[in-house]
Amino acid sequence: QVQLQESGPGLVKPSQTLSLTCTVSGSSITSDSYTWNWIRQPPGKGLDWMGDITYDRTYYMPALKSRTYISWDASKNQFSLWLTTVTPEDTAVYYCAREVAGVDHSMDYWGKGTLVIVSS
């Protein structure tokens, strides 16, 4: 059974760095069959894909590329998101998800999401 679980602080101050970790069980993050994604949903808005990581590269949404970094820890089967210089507009529910490599719109397993509020 594949499970993903987000973890990290629920409150971040403006201008600081948001850091979240996704712990994966039941599937290896180093497999070339999948990509590992971060998606967020601001209050009252739709889902925004932020970026992904796979065994040989990372991709980022262009609008966030300068502030976003994704990496993984294979020994812990975890991947992480860092978003720098946050503002209240970065307040959102953040999700991690698995996607079948090479198949668009194929995110088959999601974490439950974690709410991050950016506020002083």
N, C-alpha and C positions, 0 to 999 in steps of 0.2 A: 504494500500500500504506500503510495507516494504522498508525502506530507511536506508542506512548506510552512514555516513559522517566522514571522517578522518580529524583531525585537529592537528596542532602542528607546531613547528618551521621548516622552510625550510632549515636552515643552522645550523650546529652543528660543533663545533671545535673538532679536534682530542683529544682523551682521555676523553671527556665529555660524559654525558649521554643523549641519544636520548629519548624523551618522546612524545608519540602520544596518542590521544584519539579518539575513535570511538563512535559517537553518533547514537543510533539506534531509529528509529521510526517505528510504525506499527507492532512491535514484541517485546515481553518481553524477556530480556536477562536472566531472572531467570527461564524461561521455561525449563523443562527437555527434550523437544523435539528437542533442537538445541544445537550445540556448536558454539562458537564465536572465529573466527580465525584471526590471523595476517599472512600475506603473503607479500613477497617483491620481486621485480624484479630489479636487478642491470642493468645498461645500457648495452644493447646488449646481455643480458643473459635471461635465462628462469625464471619462477616463483619458488621461494623457500618458502615453508611453514615454519613458524617460531614457531608457537605454538597456543594453543587454551585454552579456559576456558569454563567450564560448571558449572552446579549448585553444583557439588560435587568434582571437581578436575581441575587441569591444566596439560597440557602436553607441552613439549618443544622439538624442534629439538635438538638432542643430541649435535651437534656441537656448538650450541649457548646456551645450557642450563646454562652454568656458567655465562653468561652475560645477560640473558633475564628474565624478570619478567612481568607477565600479571595479572591484577586484574580488578575488576569491581566496579562500584558504582550503585547499584540497584536503589537508589532513583532518579538518573539522567538517568537511562537506558543507561549507557555508560560503555565501557570497555577500558582499557588502556594498552599500551606497554611501557616498559622501556628497553632500550638496553644500557648497560654500556660500558665504555672504547672503544668508537667507533674509527674506523680508516677510511681512505678514501674508503676501501673496503666495508664499510657499506652504501656507497652512493647507493640509490635505490629509486624506487617508492614503497611506502608502502601502502598496501591495507588491509582493514578489510572485513571480509566476514562471512556470516552465513552458517552453514552446518547442514543438518539433522542428528540428533544424531544416531549413529550406522550404518550409510550408507556411505561407502567410496565414495569419489569423488562426493559429493552431495552438493557442495556449490552453493546455489541458488540465493543469493543476495550478491552483492559486493558494496563497496564504489567506488568512482571514482579514488581513489588513490591520494597520496600526495608525491611529490618529496622531499626527504631529501638529502642534499649534506653535506658531511663531509669534511671540508676544514678549514685551518687556514687563 
